[in-house]
Amino acid sequence: MFRSAVIMMSGCLFLSGCGGSGRDMSDEAVANMTGGAKETVPVSGKVTLDGKPANKITISAYTQEGGTDAVAVIETNEDGTYCWKTYIECDGLPPGSYRLGFAKFARRKPGAGDSLGGKYSNPMQNDFSLEVTSGQPQVDVNYELTKD
């Protein structure tokens, strides 16, 4: 019985290959494999904190109705810039209305909380929203945050 299982597993590994399959597993290829992928609209901009580029700010998009699960999450670059990703880098978000939450977490401190004190993390308690319209890419969608 054991020998049969080993032979069968070996055959499966031989047929499927072990990594390096030669298949294109790029973001674009994965998006193409989804078949029924939703339309996305590019949206990008910059986040500043007290007038300076906000590095490593986590931005979470929620439906207008709220809820506890974000439909998309990204992080700003060193210069405060961001672009939304659904399937591939900077492809954007599906058309719709979103509420946004912002947080900054210390990466190297276990258990460290939001260094913005949770001021912007609840999208239903701040004024940041985003309207994404089909076929209308948006650039310079900027957000100004303050620590105080």
C-alpha positions, 0 to 999 in steps of 0.5 A: 500500500505504502509503495503504491502511494509513493509511486502514485505521488512520484507520477503526479510530481513528474506530470505536474513538474516542480516549480519552473513550469515555464508558465507565465505567472505574472500579475497580468497572466493571473488576471487573464486567467480569471476570465470574468474579471471585473472592470477596473479604473486606474486611480492614483495620487499622494498622501501627505502627513502634516504637509510631508509625504506619508511613507507606508500609510495603509489605505483601505477601501470599503463599500459605502455601506461600511462593513468590517472587511476592506474590498482593497488595501494598499500602502503608500510608497516612500514619497507618499504616492499610491496607486490602487491594485485589483489584479495587476499593479496600478490597474485600479479599482472596480467602478463604485463608491468607496469610503477610505480608512488610513493607518500607519503601523510600526513594522518592526515593533510587535504589537505596535498600533496605529501611530495616527492613533486610529484617527483615520482608521474607521472609514465611517467616522472620517470624511474620506471617500472615493468615487470611481466611474467607469472609463474615467481614470483619476490621477492626483487623488490626494489626501492630507492627514494630520497627527493632531 
